[in-house]
Amino acid sequence: MDGVTPTPEVLSPSTAFTPQFQIVAALVFAVVLVIISVFLAKRKSTQRGDAVILAGCSDAGKTAILSTLVYKQTLPTHTSMQTNAALMVLPQGHKTLRLIDVPGHPRIRDQFQEYLPHAKAVAFVVDSSTISRNGAAVAEHLHMILNALTSLPPSRGTPSLTIVAHKCDLMKSTAHASAEQLAINRIRTILERELEKRRASHANGVGVESLGAEDADSQVGGLECTGSGEFKFAEWEGGEVGFVGTSVSVGKEAVVSADEKHPQGDGLSPLREWLEDLP
């Protein structure tokens, strides 16, 4: 009819969402999810970093471990007063790690905190042959690291931590335990005892300065544990703490296995396995 405005046609939602539209929308959604996943994975990888910090008191054997891991030969070393760094390629996982050997001298040992934001893991090296007489000093150093790890922001994530019972070849194995296990048991027992002393003194309002710490902060934490609260590595709230027993022989070149992937005979196989398993 002339002069009558036609009524606009109203499309139903079912008409708009055709099969072709749904397919395109699903593809776009999938692409967006992939982009987000890749971004988060890269961000997580960047946050975790590729560095493995070798920390511990002077003369614990950190530099000898680094030279053996990287150069396949244990070179004669002396007490380091500057940080050493080198790249290590792990054949099994086809990944590269940056090993950072931080000096253990009390005046400069806190330099490890400069590398902590980029650390994937921390290996705390302990001389198992001297731990009985310098347990308090070793525990003081480890306490500083435990505090630094628990002080990291939650978004950063906590680097993996293992305690390396080094020079375990100086221990005598028994019918019931290997030299490596004896070294680990000794170090675990002594450090738990000394760290519990530090935790208890702090809980009782006694500054850790009284335990011989140099320029110590009486408010230093990092020793919180679940259960009874008594310090035990198995109950440390900062995360899981691993233990490995190692040894090296100065001047001895590592014997490479047939597949040329795992040097044998240098006493560092447990440490290599831990490095291979790092996420």
C-alpha contacts under 8 A as a table, 3 or more apart, distances in Angstrom:
res1	aa1	res2	aa2	distance
1	M	4	V	6.00
11	L	15	T	6.26
11	L	16	A	7.17
12	S	15	T	5.29
12	S	16	A	6.80
13	P	16	A	5.13
13	P	17	F	6.35
14	S	17	F	5.34
14	S	18	T	7.04
15	T	18	T	6.11
16	A	21	F	7.91
17	F	20	Q	7.94
17	F	21	F	5.74
17	F	22	Q	6.23
18	T	21	F	5.14
18	T	22	Q	6.27
19	P	22	Q	5.10
19	P	23	I	6.24
20	Q	23	I	5.21
20	Q	24	V	6.35
21	F	24	V	5.17
21	F	25	A	6.08
22	Q	25	A	5.05
22	Q	26	A	6.07
23	I	26	A	5.15
23	I	27	L	6.27
24	V	27	L	5.16
24	V	28	V	6.22
25	A	28	V	5.11
25	A	29	F	6.10
26	A	29	F	5.08
26	A	30	A	6.14
27	L	30	A	5.08
27	L	31	V	6.21
28	V	31	V	5.14
28	V	32	V	6.22
29	F	32	V	5.13
29	F	33	L	6.27
30	A	33	L	5.11
30	A	34	V	6.29
31	V	34	V	5.14
31	V	35	I	6.25
32	V	35	I	5.14
32	V	36	I	6.20
33	L	36	I	5.14
33	L	37	S	6.09
34	V	37	S	5.07
34	V	38	V	6.14
35	I	38	V	5.24
35	I	39	F	6.16
36	I	39	F	5.09
36	I	40	L	6.15
37	S	40	L	5.19
37	S	41	A	6.06
38	V	41	A	5.08
38	V	42	K	6.13
39	F	42	K	5.25
39	F	43	R	6.09
40	L	43	R	4.98
40	L	44	K	6.01
41	A	44	K	5.12
41	A	45	S	6.10
42	K	45	S	5.03
42	K	46	T	6.04
43	R	46	T	5.07
43	R	47	Q	6.13
44	K	47	Q	5.07
44	K	48	R	6.17
45	S	48	R	5.20
45	S	49	G	6.07
46	T	49	G	5.18
46	T	118	H	7.76
47	Q	117	P	7.44
47	Q	118	H	6.69
47	Q	156	R	5.99
47	Q	157	G	7.98
48	R	117	P	7.71
48	R	118	H	6.08
48	R	119	A	6.13
48	R	120	K	5.20
48	R	156	R	7.07
48	R	157	G	7.25
48	R	159	P	7.25
49	G	117	P	7.65
49	G	118	H	4.38
49	G	119	A	5.23
49	G	120	K	5.32
50	D	96	T	7.53
50	D	97	L	5.36
50	D	98	R	6.00
50	D	118	H	6.67
50	D	119	A	6.10
50	D	120	K	5.44
51	A	97	L	5.89
51	A	98	R	4.58
51	A	99	L	5.92
51	A	100	I	6.92
51	A	115	Y	7.64
51	A	118	H	6.06
51	A	119	A	4.45
51	A	120	K	5.39
51	A	121	A	6.86
52	V	97	L	6.82
52	V	98	R	6.04
52	V	99	L	4.97
52	V	100	I	6.14
52	V	119	A	5.71
52	V	120	K	5.77
52	V	121	A	4.86
52	V	122	V	5.57
52	V	123	A	7.13
53	I	99	L	6.08
53	I	100	I	4.84
53	I	101	D	6.22
53	I	102	V	7.11
53	I	112	F	7.17
53	I	115	Y	7.57
53	I	116	L	7.82
53	I	119	A	6.81
53	I	121	A	6.44
53	I	122	V	4.72
53	I	123	A	6.05
54	L	62	K	6.22
54	L	99	L	7.05
54	L	100	I	5.81
54	L	101	D	4.74
54	L	102	V	6.11
54	L	122	V	6.20
54	L	123	A	5.01
54	L	124	F	6.04
54	L	125	V	6.87
55	A	62	K	7.17
55	A	101	D	6.52
55	A	102	V	5.57
55	A	103	P	7.23
55	A	104	G	6.83
55	A	109	R	7.94
55	A	112	F	7.38
55	A	122	V	7.15
55	A	123	A	6.18
55	A	124	F	4.81
55	A	125	V	6.06
56	G	60	A	6.47
56	G	62	K	7.39
56	G	102	V	7.86
56	G	103	P	7.64
56	G	104	G	5.47
56	G	124	F	5.25
56	G	125	V	4.94
56	G	126	V	6.26
56	G	138	V	7.44
56	G	141	H	7.01
56	G	142	L	7.50
57	C	60	A	5.78
57	C	103	P	7.57
57	C	104	G	4.23
57	C	105	H	6.68
57	C	125	V	7.59
57	C	126	V	7.21
57	C	138	V	6.40
57	C	141	H	7.10
58	S	61	G	7.80
58	S	79	T	6.39
58	S	80	S	7.70
58	S	103	P	6.67
58	S	104	G	4.42
58	S	105	H	5.80
59	D	62	K	7.59
59	D	78	H	7.79
59	D	79	T	6.11
59	D	104	G	7.95
59	D	127	D	7.63
60	A	125	V	6.09
60	A	126	V	5.44
60	A	127	D	4.72
60	A	166	H	7.24
61	G	64	A	5.32
61	G	65	I	6.26
61	G	125	V	7.15
61	G	126	V	7.92
61	G	127	D	7.18
61	G	166	H	7.15
61	G	167	K	7.90
62	K	65	I	5.15
62	K	66	L	6.29
62	K	101	D	6.35
62	K	125	V	6.44
63	T	66	L	5.02
63	T	67	S	6.21
63	T	77	T	6.81
63	T	80	S	7.79
63	T	84	N	7.78
63	T	101	D	6.39
64	A	67	S	5.24
64	A	68	T	6.17
64	A	74	T	5.76
64	A	75	L	6.50
64	A	76	P	7.37
64	A	77	T	6.53
64	A	248	V	7.45
64	A	250	V	7.79
65	I	68	T	5.19
65	I	69	L	6.11
65	I	74	T	7.39
65	I	248	V	7.25
65	I	268	L	7.87
66	L	69	L	5.21
66	L	70	V	6.02
66	L	86	A	7.89
66	L	99	L	7.10
66	L	101	D	7.20
67	S	70	V	5.28
67	S	71	Y	5.37
67	S	72	K	6.92
67	S	73	Q	6.34
67	S	74	T	5.72
67	S	75	L	6.49
68	T	71	Y	5.51
68	T	72	K	4.64
68	T	73	Q	4.67
68	T	74	T	4.73
68	T	75	L	7.53
68	T	248	V	7.73
68	T	254	A	7.67
68	T	266	D	7.77
69	L	72	K	5.70
69	L	73	Q	7.74
69	L	88	M	7.08
69	L	268	L	7.84
70	V	86	A	7.11
70	V	87	L	6.96
70	V	88	M	5.35
70	V	89	V	7.93
71	Y	74	T	7.81
72	K	253	E	6.22
72	K	254	A	5.36
72	K	263	P	7.35
73	Q	250	V	7.99
73	Q	251	G	6.81
73	Q	252	K	6.12
73	Q	253	E	4.40
73	Q	254	A	5.78
74	T	248	V	6.86
74	T	249	S	6.42
74	T	250	V	4.91
74	T	251	G	5.36
74	T	252	K	5.97
74	T	253	E	6.60
75	L	250	V	5.80
75	L	251	G	5.58
76	P	250	V	5.94
76	P	251	G	6.79
79	T	103	P	7.87
80	S	83	T	7.43
80	S	103	P	5.54
80	S	104	G	7.86
81	M	103	P	5.69
81	M	105	H	7.24
81	M	108	I	7.86
82	Q	102	V	7.17
82	Q	103	P	6.08
83	T	100	I	6.93
83	T	101	D	5.62
83	T	102	V	4.88
83	T	103	P	6.03
84	N	100	I	5.81
84	N	101	D	4.97
84	N	102	V	6.78
85	A	98	R	6.82
85	A	99	L	5.50
85	A	100	I	4.43
85	A	101	D	6.11
86	A	98	R	5.79
86	A	99	L	5.42
86	A	100	I	6.82
87	L	96	T	6.64
87	L	97	L	5.76
87	L	98	R	4.60
87	L	99	L	6.10
88	M	96	T	5.61
88	M	97	L	5.25
88	M	98	R	6.26
88	M	99	L	6.91
89	V	94	H	6.90
89	V	95	K	5.92
89	V	96	T	4.46
89	V	97	L	6.45
90	L	93	G	5.86
90	L	94	H	5.53
90	L	95	K	5.47
90	L	96	T	6.11
90	L	97	L	7.68
90	L	276	E	6.64
91	P	94	H	4.97
91	P	95	K	7.25
91	P	261	K	5.74
92	Q	261	K	7.19
92	Q	276	E	7.09
93	G	276	E	6.37
102	V	109	R	6.52
102	V	111	Q	6.90
102	V	112	F	6.10
103	P	108	I	6.74
103	P	109	R	5.56
104	G	108	I	7.05
104	G	109	R	4.83
105	H	108	I	5.66
105	H	109	R	5.48
106	P	109	R	5.45
106	P	110	D	7.79
106	P	214	E	7.90
107	R	110	D	7.58
108	I	111	Q	5.81
109	R	112	F	6.53
110	D	113	Q	5.99
111	Q	114	E	5.61
111	Q	115	Y	7.62
112	F	115	Y	5.50
112	F	116	L	6.30
113	Q	116	L	4.93
113	Q	117	P	7.59
113	Q	148	A	7.41
114	E	117	P	7.16
115	Y	118	H	5.64
115	Y	119	A	6.24
116	L	119	A	4.90
117	P	156	R	7.83
119	A	122	V	7.24
119	A	159	P	6.29
120	K	159	P	5.09
120	K	160	S	6.59
120	K	278	L	7.80
121	A	159	P	4.53
121	A	160	S	4.39
121	A	161	L	5.80
121	A	278	L	7.88
122	V	159	P	6.65
122	V	160	S	6.16
122	V	161	L	4.92
122	V	162	T	6.57
123	A	161	L	5.96
123	A	162	T	5.10
123	A	163	I	5.83
123	A	164	V	6.48
124	F	142	L	7.49
124	F	161	L	7.54
124	F	162	T	6.33
124	F	163	I	4.80
124	F	164	V	5.85
125	V	163	I	6.05
125	V	164	V	4.65
125	V	165	A	6.46
125	V	166	H	6.41
126	V	131	I	7.32
126	V	138	V	7.57
126	V	163	I	7.22
126	V	164	V	5.95
126	V	165	A	5.35
126	V	166	H	5.69
126	V	187	I	7.77
127	D	130	T	5.75
127	D	131	I	6.17
127	D	165	A	6.45
127	D	166	H	5.17
127	D	167	K	6.01
128	S	131	I	5.34
128	S	165	A	5.65
128	S	166	H	5.75
128	S	167	K	5.99
128	S	168	C	6.11
128	S	183	A	5.73
128	S	184	I	7.88
128	S	186	R	7.55
128	S	187	I	6.51
129	S	132	S	7.53
129	S	167	K	6.68
129	S	168	C	7.27
129	S	170	L	6.62
129	S	171	M	7.35
130	T	133	R	5.81
130	T	134	N	6.40
131	I	134	N	5.20
131	I	135	G	4.98
131	I	138	V	7.57
131	I	187	I	6.70
131	I	190	I	7.54
132	S	135	G	5.76
132	S	190	I	7.23
134	N	137	A	5.52
134	N	138	V	6.40
135	G	138	V	5.16
135	G	139	A	6.01
135	G	190	I	6.31
135	G	191	L	6.47
135	G	194	E	6.85
136	A	139	A	5.11
136	A	140	E	6.18
136	A	191	L	7.83
136	A	194	E	5.84
136	A	211	L	7.93
137	A	140	E	5.08
137	A	141	H	6.42
137	A	213	A	7.94
138	V	141	H	5.19
138	V	142	L	6.20
138	V	191	L	7.66
139	A	142	L	4.99
139	A	143	H	5.86
139	A	191	L	5.70
139	A	194	E	6.03
139	A	195	L	5.91
140	E	143	H	5.06
140	E	144	M	6.49
140	E	195	L	7.73
140	E	213	A	6.66
141	H	144	M	5.33
141	H	145	I	6.74
142	L	145	I	5.09
142	L	146	L	6.18
143	H	146	L	5.07
143	H	147	N	6.12
143	H	195	L	7.12
143	H	222	G	7.04
143	H	223	L	7.38
144	M	147	N	5.22
144	M	148	A	6.29
144	M	220	V	7.86
145	I	148	A	5.02
145	I	149	L	6.18
146	L	149	L	5.16
146	L	150	T	6.27
146	L	222	G	5.25
146	L	223	L	7.06
146	L	238	G	7.61
147	N	150	T	5.30
147	N	151	S	6.12
147	N	220	V	6.73
147	N	221	G	5.53
147	N	222	G	3.94
147	N	223	L	7.27
148	A	151	S	5.08
148	A	152	L	6.66
148	A	222	G	7.47
149	L	152	L	5.63
149	L	158	T	6.20
149	L	159	P	7.39
149	L	222	G	7.71
149	L	238	G	7.26
150	T	158	T	7.35
150	T	222	G	5.77
150	T	238	G	5.66
151	S	222	G	7.75
152	L	156	R	6.57
152	L	157	G	7.27
152	L	158	T	6.98
153	P	156	R	5.45
153	P	157	G	7.09
154	P	157	G	5.50
154	P	158	T	7.79
158	T	238	G	7.66
158	T	239	G	7.67
160	S	240	E	7.57
160	S	241	V	7.57
160	S	278	L	7.77
161	L	240	E	7.20
161	L	241	V	5.38
161	L	242	G	6.38
162	T	241	V	5.37
162	T	242	G	4.22
162	T	243	F	5.38
162	T	244	V	7.30
163	I	241	V	7.22
163	I	242	G	6.08
163	I	243	F	4.84
163	I	244	V	6.55
164	V	243	F	5.92
164	V	244	V	5.12
164	V	245	G	5.89
164	V	246	T	6.77
164	V	271	L	7.79
165	A	168	C	6.51
165	A	180	E	7.54
165	A	183	A	5.98
165	A	184	I	5.58
165	A	187	I	6.88
165	A	243	F	7.12
165	A	244	V	5.98
165	A	245	G	4.61
165	A	246	T	6.08
166	H	183	A	7.93
166	H	245	G	5.91
166	H	246	T	4.75
166	H	247	S	5.50
167	K	170	L	5.92
167	K	171	M	7.95
167	K	245	G	7.98
167	K	246	T	6.18
167	K	247	S	4.58
167	K	248	V	7.09
168	C	171	M	5.35
168	C	179	A	5.90
168	C	180	E	5.48
168	C	183	A	5.63
168	C	245	G	6.28
168	C	246	T	6.01
168	C	247	S	5.79
169	D	172	K	7.52
169	D	179	A	6.46
169	D	180	E	7.47
169	D	246	T	7.74
169	D	247	S	5.88
170	L	179	A	7.90
171	M	179	A	5.25
171	M	180	E	7.81
171	M	182	L	7.33
171	M	183	A	6.85
172	K	178	S	7.86
172	K	179	A	5.63
173	S	177	A	6.03
173	S	178	S	4.67
173	S	179	A	4.35
173	S	182	L	7.26
174	T	177	A	5.28
174	T	178	S	6.28
174	T	179	A	7.56
175	A	178	S	7.80
177	A	181	Q	6.05
177	A	182	L	6.32
178	S	181	Q	5.26
178	S	182	L	6.22
179	A	182	L	5.11
179	A	183	A	6.14
180	E	183	A	5.20
180	E	184	I	6.25
180	E	244	V	7.63
180	E	245	G	4.69
180	E	246	T	6.96
181	Q	184	I	5.03
181	Q	185	N	6.05
181	Q	245	G	6.93
182	L	185	N	5.13
182	L	186	R	6.11
183	A	186	R	5.19
183	A	187	I	6.18
183	A	245	G	6.81
184	I	187	I	5.24
184	I	188	R	5.97
184	I	243	F	6.65
184	I	244	V	6.95
184	I	245	G	6.28
185	N	188	R	5.17
185	N	189	T	6.06
186	R	189	T	5.32
186	R	190	I	6.19
187	I	190	I	5.30
187	I	191	L	5.94
188	R	191	L	5.41
188	R	192	E	5.97
188	R	233	F	7.95
189	T	192	E	5.33
189	T	193	R	6.21
190	I	193	R	5.16
190	I	194	E	6.21
191	L	194	E	5.09
191	L	195	L	5.85
192	E	195	L	5.19
192	E	196	E	5.93
192	E	231	F	6.16
192	E	232	K	5.89
192	E	233	F	7.08
193	R	196	E	5.20
193	R	197	K	6.42
193	R	231	F	7.86
194	E	197	K	5.12
194	E	198	R	6.55
195	L	198	R	5.03
195	L	199	R	6.14
195	L	223	L	7.49
195	L	231	F	6.64
196	E	199	R	4.92
196	E	200	A	5.92
196	E	230	E	6.32
196	E	231	F	5.03
197	K	200	A	5.21
197	K	201	S	6.08
198	R	201	S	5.20
198	R	202	H	6.26
198	R	208	V	6.22
198	R	211	L	7.41
199	R	202	H	5.23
199	R	203	A	6.17
199	R	221	G	7.98
199	R	223	L	6.20
199	R	224	E	7.96
199	R	230	E	7.97
199	R	231	F	7.27
200	A	203	A	4.95
200	A	204	N	6.10
201	S	204	N	5.12
201	S	205	G	6.26
201	S	206	V	4.82
201	S	207	G	6.63
201	S	208	V	6.69
202	H	205	G	5.10
202	H	206	V	5.29
202	H	207	G	5.95
202	H	208	V	6.63
202	H	218	S	6.94
202	H	219	Q	7.40
203	A	206	V	7.40
206	V	210	S	7.39
206	V	218	S	7.56
207	G	210	S	6.02
207	G	217	D	7.49
207	G	218	S	4.40
207	G	219	Q	7.63
208	V	211	L	5.29
208	V	212	G	7.25
208	V	213	A	6.42
208	V	216	A	6.54
208	V	217	D	7.19
208	V	218	S	5.44
209	E	212	G	5.47
209	E	213	A	4.99
209	E	214	E	6.95
209	E	215	D	7.31
209	E	216	A	5.60
209	E	217	D	7.47
209	E	218	S	6.87
210	S	213	A	7.25
213	A	216	A	5.30
216	A	220	V	7.86
217	D	220	V	5.50
221	G	224	E	7.33
222	G	238	G	7.43
223	L	231	F	6.60
223	L	236	W	6.92
223	L	237	E	7.84
224	E	229	G	6.74
224	E	231	F	7.13
224	E	236	W	6.18
224	E	237	E	5.85
224	E	238	G	7.78
225	C	228	S	7.68
225	C	229	G	4.94
225	C	230	E	6.59
225	C	231	F	5.89
225	C	232	K	6.97
225	C	235	E	5.19
225	C	236	W	4.45
225	C	237	E	5.13
226	T	229	G	5.48
226	T	235	E	5.42
226	T	236	W	6.68
226	T	237	E	6.46
227	G	230	E	7.70
227	G	235	E	7.27
231	F	235	E	7.29
231	F	236	W	7.01
232	K	235	E	5.31
232	K	236	W	6.18
233	F	236	W	5.16
233	F	240	E	7.65
233	F	241	V	6.27
234	A	240	E	6.94
234	A	241	V	7.10
236	W	239	G	6.14
236	W	240	E	7.24
244	V	270	P	5.99
244	V	271	L	6.44
245	G	270	P	6.91
245	G	271	L	7.85
246	T	267	G	5.19
246	T	268	L	5.24
246	T	269	S	7.73
246	T	270	P	7.03
246	T	271	L	7.16
247	S	266	D	6.75
247	S	267	G	4.63
247	S	268	L	6.32
248	V	266	D	5.15
248	V	267	G	5.57
248	V	268	L	7.15
249	S	252	K	5.55
249	S	266	D	6.69
252	K	266	D	7.81
253	E	266	D	7.89
254	A	263	P	5.55
254	A	264	Q	6.12
254	A	265	G	6.24
254	A	266	D	5.73
255	V	263	P	5.41
255	V	264	Q	5.28
255	V	265	G	6.25
255	V	266	D	7.82
256	V	259	D	7.90
256	V	260	E	5.41
256	V	261	K	7.17
256	V	262	H	6.20
256	V	263	P	4.25
256	V	264	Q	5.96
257	S	260	E	5.14
257	S	261	K	6.68
257	S	262	H	5.90
257	S	263	P	5.93
257	S	264	Q	6.57
258	A	261	K	7.89
259	D	262	H	7.53
260	E	263	P	7.19
262	H	269	S	7.86
263	P	266	D	7.31
263	P	269	S	7.86
264	Q	267	G	7.36
264	Q	269	S	7.13
266	D	269	S	7.60
267	G	270	P	7.75
268	L	271	L	5.31
268	L	272	R	6.25
269	S	272	R	5.01
269	S	273	E	6.18
270	P	273	E	5.15
270	P	274	W	6.36
271	L	274	W	5.10
271	L	275	L	6.29
272	R	275	L	5.02
272	R	276	E	6.11
273	E	276	E	5.01
273	E	277	D	6.26
274	W	277	D	5.17
274	W	278	L	6.48
275	L	278	L	5.36
